[in-house]
Amino acid sequence: QVQLVESGGGLVQAGGSLRLSCAASGRTFSSYAMGWFRQAPGKEREFVAAISWSGSSTYCADSVKGRFTISRDNAEHTVSLQMNSLRPEDTAVYYCAATSRGWDGPRPPTQYAHWGQGTQVTVSS
């Protein structure tokens, strides 16, 4: 079992940067592949980025590729999402999630068993 807590959201102008962090509790953190998702008002939750249990493999959605970077520190039990060149369309609640299904690139939300409470990111134009 793993509990997840996100932080780092906020209000930023277009073109700016934010770094989201997700702190995980539980001794088995390093056995989970991790993902970031986001959900804007009136829209479905969408995949943003994922990282394998070791951190050696990552995958980002086309909409954020080249702007967002996912990373993890298994010693610190954290996973981060560095977001650069932010756009108004990046505005959403961002969620950290964990899956024990192993690494297979992007997975739909239904395949992640553990979720954080979310952190709001607002990008003004």
Buried (B, 14 or more C-beta within 10 A) or exposed (E): EBEBEBBBBEEBEEEBEBBBBBBBEBEEBBEBBBBBBBBBEEEEBBBBBBBBBEBEEBBBBEBBEEBBBBBBEBEEBBBBBBBBEBBEEBBBBBBBBBBBEEBEEEBEBEBBEBBBEBBEBBBEE
